[in-house]
Amino acid sequence: MIEKQNKIIIVDNSEDELERLGKAFLEIGVGCRTFHYSTDYDEEPLRNVRIAFFDINLTLGKEFLTTEDKDEIIANHSSVLNDLAYAIAQFISIDNGPFALIFWTKNKELIDAFIQYVNERQIKIPNPIIISHIDKTEINEGNIETLPQLVLDLLNSNKKIKFLFDLENNAKKSGENTLNRIYDILPKKDTWGESQQLFEDLDKVLSKIAASTLGFQHAKENPKKAVYEGLLPILNHEFLNNESNVNWNDIVTQLHHAQKYNELVSPDINIQHKVNALYHIENYNEQSRDTRGCVIEIDKNNNELLASFGIINYDVWFNDLVPIDDKATRKATRESSKMIALEFSAACDYSNKKGRINKYILGVITDYFEIDTFLNKLRRSESSYHMGGCCFQHNDTDNNIWLNLNYVFGTFENDERFGNPLFILKKEIMDMLGNKYASHISRIGITSF
């Protein structure tokens, strides 16, 4: 769907200035949105803004000039700074994403004072990745066409910022090129000005791609997912082969200088947990309980239910699966744990919706704890599998997933023992589990005397 683009916005209290500045971008084919500032602006804050120009003197009739230092500016002109902060919050969502904030001003000291003002008062406004300024008076009618180039030079001067904009631009180009490649393979049989045959052929191509990718029945249930997953290889090819003038060694300097893998570290462990979830977990959103990778809660306090799985005592079963020596940590981890069943039918059976009894494996979800410190690896059962060997952050909680490879059972999605679905594990980590389980059940038995 065609939507309004908010990539570049200009906010000013002068209609004449908005027209003049907006025209500078229009003349070079770069779209921007101009907004006349008023205190009664009550639209929803914008998202996906990438460059935002603000007149630093939005509520004044003339340029705010001063020779005061930062502290004096804050003390004597707090109302102006507060109005500016309010205006930024009005126009840009707190969840906007990375953007450059560029002020019109002759006096850089005003910007420094504004930054200090926001930080001291902990004002909640979207945080730009760069703050800079351009002197609007230098862009007169004779050289206003230099404005876009000034902006490009400003952004390209910072390699990391250049990468962020390059990433988004390449993603857009990849989508455009994928669309063009699909269009190019279609025969052009229609007479000029008609497109009925074109769209019929497009329908056939995309339908075939969808069914081949996700499986016939799954594709019928969720055609959007099926079509997009089917196009991912083309999109991926375009994304990887787009030209980029980014120096990648400057972007991933840690990788460039590292001599071995363990030298690569995340900013902190919490971020690593979020990355793990980003790659491997999707929220449960009305999928069925027989969806491959569906994690379903089991009532660990129902002894009759546990007995149906062959579990006499949850505490004993848990301690064997997750052996923790420290009593306090073991008790706290066990009490806060959730017992789960994870659907892990074969990918081909799931894709083709073959008639079958669904395969589930029992396990637990535990709160995060230092595995190297507390887990007794010598007492850990051979059937205990720590999913992915990593921790995931889901719903702002850090969790480990432990599966007991000896507790696998077949049933249907409406099994009365099942509780609420929690989330879905994605294909890549489910394929990893399939390999691990295949290795487990095919291991060679040894009898000792």
C-alpha positions in Angstrom: 0.0 0.0 0.0 1.2 3.5 -0.8 1.6 5.5 2.3 2.9 8.9 3.3 6.6 9.0 3.6 8.2 10.5 6.7 11.8 9.9 5.9 12.7 13.6 5.8 10.6 16.2 7.7 11.0 19.9 8.2 9.3 21.7 11.1 9.3 25.5 11.1 7.0 28.3 12.2 7.4 30.1 8.9 5.3 29.0 5.9 7.7 30.9 3.6 10.7 29.1 5.0 8.9 25.7 4.7 8.1 26.3 1.1 11.7 27.4 0.3 13.4 24.5 2.1 11.0 21.9 0.8 11.6 23.1 -2.7 15.3 22.4 -2.3 14.6 18.7 -1.9 11.9 18.5 -4.5 14.2 19.9 -7.2 16.6 17.1 -6.8 13.9 14.4 -6.6 14.1 13.7 -2.9 10.7 13.7 -1.1 10.2 15.4 2.2 7.2 16.5 4.4 7.0 20.0 5.7 5.1 20.9 8.9 4.0 24.3 10.0 4.6 24.4 13.8 1.8 25.4 16.1 1.2 24.4 19.7 -2.2 22.9 18.9 -0.7 20.3 16.5 -2.4 17.1 17.7 -1.7 14.4 15.1 -0.1 11.1 16.0 3.7 11.4 16.3 5.5 10.2 13.2 7.4 6.9 12.9 10.3 6.0 10.7 11.6 9.5 10.4 15.3 9.4 9.4 16.2 13.1 9.0 14.4 15.8 11.0 15.0 19.5 10.5 13.8 21.8 13.4 13.9 25.5 13.7 15.5 25.9 17.1 13.4 29.1 17.6 10.0 27.6 16.9 8.1 29.9 19.3 10.0 33.1 18.7 9.5 35.6 15.9 13.2 36.0 15.2 16.5 34.3 15.5 17.5 33.6 19.1 21.0 35.1 19.5 22.9 35.2 22.7 26.5 35.3 24.1 25.6 33.4 27.2 27.1 30.1 28.2 25.1 26.9 28.5 24.1 27.3 32.1 23.0 30.9 31.6 21.0 29.9 28.6 19.2 27.1 30.6 18.5 29.5 33.5 17.3 32.4 31.4 15.6 30.7 28.4 14.2 27.4 29.8 10.8 28.1 28.3 12.3 28.2 24.8 14.1 24.9 25.4 11.1 23.3 26.9 9.0 24.3 23.8 11.6 22.7 21.6 11.5 19.5 23.5 7.7 19.4 23.4 7.7 20.0 19.7 10.1 17.1 19.0 7.9 14.8 21.1 4.8 16.1 19.1 6.2 15.2 15.7 8.4 12.2 16.3 7.4 9.0 18.1 9.5 7.8 21.0 9.6 4.4 19.1 10.7 6.1 15.9 14.1 4.4 15.4 17.4 5.9 14.4 17.3 9.4 13.0 19.4 12.5 12.5 18.2 15.7 14.2 19.4 18.9 12.5 18.7 22.4 13.8 18.6 25.7 12.0 20.7 28.1 14.0 23.7 30.3 13.9 24.5 29.6 17.6 25.8 26.1 18.3 25.8 27.0 22.0 22.0 26.7 21.9 22.2 23.1 20.9 24.7 22.2 23.6 22.4 23.9 26.1 19.4 22.0 24.8 21.2 18.7 25.1 22.2 19.5 28.7 18.6 20.7 29.5 17.0 17.4 28.2 19.5 15.2 30.1 19.3 17.1 33.4 15.5 17.0 33.4 15.4 13.5 31.9 12.8 14.5 29.3 11.4 11.6 27.5 11.8 12.4 23.8 13.1 10.3 20.9 16.9 10.0 21.0 18.7 10.9 17.7 21.9 9.1 16.6 23.4 12.5 15.6 22.6 16.1 16.4 24.0 18.8 14.2 23.0 22.2 12.7 22.9 24.2 9.5 22.8 28.0 9.4 19.6 28.7 7.5 20.7 32.3 6.7 23.6 30.9 4.6 21.2 29.1 2.4 19.8 32.0 0.5 18.0 32.0 -2.8 21.3 31.9 -4.7 22.5 28.6 -3.3 19.6 26.8 -1.6 20.2 23.9 -4.0 23.3 23.1 -1.9 21.1 22.1 1.1 20.6 18.5 0.2 24.3 18.1 -0.5 25.1 19.7 2.9 22.8 17.1 4.5 24.4 14.2 2.6 27.9 15.4 3.6 26.8 15.7 7.2 25.5 12.1 7.3 28.4 10.6 5.3 30.9 12.1 7.7 30.0 9.5 10.3 30.7 5.9 9.1 28.3 4.2 11.5 25.4 6.6 10.7 26.2 6.1 7.0 25.7 2.4 7.5 22.3 2.7 9.1 21.0 4.7 6.2 22.7 2.4 3.8 21.1 -0.6 5.4 17.6 0.8 5.0 18.2 2.0 1.5 19.6 -1.4 0.4 16.5 -3.1 1.9 14.3 -0.8 -0.2 16.4 -1.4 -3.3 16.2 -5.2 -2.8 12.4 -5.0 -2.6 12.3 -2.9 -5.8 14.7 -5.3 -7.6 12.7 -8.4 -6.5 9.5 -6.8 -7.8 11.2 -6.1 -11.1 12.6 -9.6 -11.5 9.2 -11.2 -10.9 7.7 -8.8 -13.4 10.4 -9.5 -16.0 9.8 -13.2 -16.1 6.1 -12.8 -16.9 5.1 -12.8 -20.6 3.7 -9.5 -21.8 0.7 -10.8 -23.9 -1.7 -8.0 -23.2 -2.3 -5.2 -25.6 -1.0 -1.8 -24.5 -3.1 -0.4 -21.7 -4.4 -3.7 -20.5 -3.0 -6.1 -17.8 -5.5 -8.9 -17.3 -3.3 -11.6 -18.6 -0.3 -10.2 -16.7 -2.1 -10.5 -13.4 -3.4 -13.9 -14.2 0.1 -15.1 -14.9 1.4 -13.4 -11.7 -1.3 -15.2 -9.8 -0.2 -18.6 -11.2 3.5 -17.9 -10.5 3.0 -16.7 -6.9 0.5 -19.5 -6.1 3.1 -22.1 -7.3 5.9 -20.4 -5.3 3.7 -20.2 -2.2 2.6 -23.9 -2.2 6.1 -25.1 -3.0 7.6 -23.1 -0.1 5.1 -23.6 2.8 3.2 -26.6 1.7 -0.2 -26.6 -0.1 -2.5 -26.5 2.9 -0.4 -24.1 4.9 -0.1 -21.8 1.9 -3.9 -21.8 1.6 -4.3 -20.8 5.2 -1.6 -18.1 5.2 -0.9 -17.0 1.6 0.9 -13.9 2.7 3.5 -15.8 4.7 3.8 -18.4 2.0 4.4 -15.9 -0.8 6.9 -13.8 1.2 8.8 -16.8 2.4 8.9 -18.0 -1.2 10.4 -14.7 -2.4 13.0 -14.5 0.4 15.8 -16.3 -1.7 15.4 -13.7 -4.4 15.2 -10.8 -1.9 18.2 -12.2 -0.1 20.2 -12.4 -3.4 19.4 -8.8 -4.2 20.2 -7.6 -0.7 23.6 -9.3 -0.7 24.5 -8.2 -4.1 23.5 -4.5 -3.9 26.3 -2.1 -4.3 27.4 -0.4 -1.1 30.0 2.3 -0.6 30.2 1.4 3.1 33.7 0.3 4.4 32.6 -2.8 6.3 35.8 -3.1 8.3 34.9 0.2 9.9 31.4 -1.1 10.8 32.5 -4.4 12.3 35.9 -3.4 13.7 35.6 -6.1 16.4 35.3 -8.8 13.8 38.1 -7.2 11.7 40.6 -7.2 14.6 39.6 -10.5 16.3 41.9 -13.5 15.9 39.4 -16.1 17.2 35.6 -16.4 17.8 35.6 -16.0 21.6 37.1 -12.5 21.2 33.7 -11.4 19.8 31.5 -10.2 22.6 28.0 -8.6 22.9 27.7 -5.1 24.5 26.1 -7.0 27.5 24.4 -10.3 28.1 21.0 -8.8 28.1 21.4 -7.6 24.5 22.7 -11.1 23.5 19.5 -12.6 24.9 17.4 -10.2 22.9 19.3 -11.1 19.7 18.7 -14.8 20.4 15.0 -14.2 20.7 15.0 -12.0 17.6 16.4 -14.8 15.5 14.6 -17.8 17.0 11.2 -16.8 18.6 8.0 -15.4 17.2 5.0 -14.5 19.3 2.0 -16.9 19.4 -0.7 -15.2 17.3 -3.7 -17.5 16.9 -1.7 -20.3 15.4 -2.8 -23.8 16.1 -1.2 -26.0 18.8 0.1 -28.4 16.2 2.2 -25.6 14.6 5.8 -26.9 14.4 7.8 -25.2 17.1 4.7 -24.3 19.2 5.6 -24.1 22.9 2.7 -25.1 25.2 2.5 -24.8 29.0 1.8 -27.9 31.0 0.4 -27.7 34.6 3.3 -28.9 36.7 1.2 -29.0 39.8 -1.3 -31.5 38.5 0.0 -34.9 39.7 -2.6 -36.9 37.7 -1.6 -35.1 34.6 2.1 -35.6 35.3 1.5 -39.3 35.8 0.0 -39.6 32.4 3.5 -38.7 31.1 5.2 -41.2 33.4 6.4 -38.5 35.8 5.9 -39.4 39.4 7.4 -36.3 41.0 8.0 -33.0 39.2 10.8 -31.9 41.5 12.8 -35.1 41.0 12.2 -35.0 37.2 13.2 -31.3 37.1 16.4 -31.9 39.2 17.5 -34.6 36.8 16.9 -32.4 33.8 18.4 -29.2 35.3 20.9 -30.3 38.0 21.8 -27.3 40.2 23.9 -27.9 43.3 23.1 -24.7 45.2 19.9 -25.5 47.1 18.5 -22.0 47.2 19.1 -21.4 43.5 17.7 -24.9 42.6 14.6 -24.3 44.6 14.0 -20.8 43.3 14.6 -21.9 39.7 12.4 -24.9 40.0 9.5 -23.0 41.6 9.5 -20.3 39.0 9.9 -22.8 36.1 7.2 -23.6 33.6 6.7 -27.1 32.3 6.2 -27.2 28.5 5.4 -29.4 25.6 7.1 -28.5 22.3 5.7 -29.6 18.9 8.5 -30.9 16.7 7.1 -32.9 13.9 9.3 -33.5 10.8 9.4 -30.3 8.7 8.3 -32.2 5.6 5.3 -33.7 7.3 4.3 -30.4 8.8 4.7 -28.5 5.5 2.5 -31.1 3.6 0.0 -31.4 6.4 0.2 -35.1 6.3 -2.3 -37.0 8.4 -0.4 -37.9 11.6 -0.3 -37.9 15.3 1.7 -34.8 16.3 5.0 -35.3 18.0 5.7 -33.4 21.2 8.7 -33.3 23.6 8.5 -32.4 27.3 10.7 -29.8 28.9 10.9 -26.7 31.1 11.4 -23.0 30.8 13.6 -21.6 33.6 14.5 -18.1 34.6 18.1 -17.1 33.6 20.9 -18.3 35.8 24.6 -18.6 35.4 24.9 -22.0 33.9 28.7 -22.2 34.2 28.4 -21.4 37.9 25.4 -23.3 39.1 24.8 -26.2 36.7 26.4 -29.5 37.7 27.4 -30.9 34.3 28.6 -34.2 35.7 25.1 -35.0 37.1 23.3 -33.7 34.1 21.4 -36.5 32.3 22.5 -37.4 28.8 18.9 -36.7 27.7 19.0 -33.2 28.9 19.2 -30.7 26.1 19.7 -26.9 26.6 17.8 -25.5 23.6 20.2 -23.7 21.3 22.8 -23.6 24.1 21.7 -20.0 24.8 19.2 -17.8 26.7 16.2 -16.0 25.1 14.5 -12.8 26.3 10.7 -13.1 25.8 8.2 -10.6 27.2 11.1 -8.8 29.0 12.1 -12.0 30.8 15.3 -13.9 30.3 14.6 -17.7 29.9 16.5 -20.9 29.3 14.6 -23.8 27.6 15.5 -27.3 28.6 14.1 -30.4 26.9 14.1 -34.0 28.0 14.9 -36.0 24.9 13.5 -39.2 26.6 10.0 -37.8 27.0 8.6 -37.7 23.6 4.9 -38.5 22.9 2.3 -38.4 20.1 -1.0 -36.7 20.5 -3.4 -34.3 18.8 -3.5 -30.5 19.3 -6.7 -30.6 21.3 -5.1 -32.8 24.0 -6.8 -31.8 27.3 -3.5 -31.9 29.1 -2.3 -28.8 27.2 -2.4 -25.4 28.7 -1.9 -22.1 26.9 0.6 -21.7 24.0 3.5 -19.4 24.9 5.3 -18.7 21.7 6.6 -20.3 18.5 10.2 -21.4 17.9 11.3 -20.7 14.3 12.4 -23.1 11.7 16.2 -22.9 12.0 16.3 -23.7 15.7 13.7 -26.4 15.3 15.9 -28.0 12.6 18.7 -27.9 15.1 16.5 -29.8 17.6 15.6 -32.3 15.0 19.3 -33.1 14.4 20.0 -33.3 18.1 17.0 -35.7 18.7 18.0 -37.9 15.7 21.5 -38.2 17.1 20.1 -39.0 20.6 17.8 -41.8 19.5 20.4 -43.4 17.2 23.2 -43.5 19.7 24.9 -46.8 20.3 23.9 -48.5 23.5 26.6 -49.8 25.8 26.1 -52.3 28.6 28.6 -52.3 31.4 29.3 -55.0 34.0 
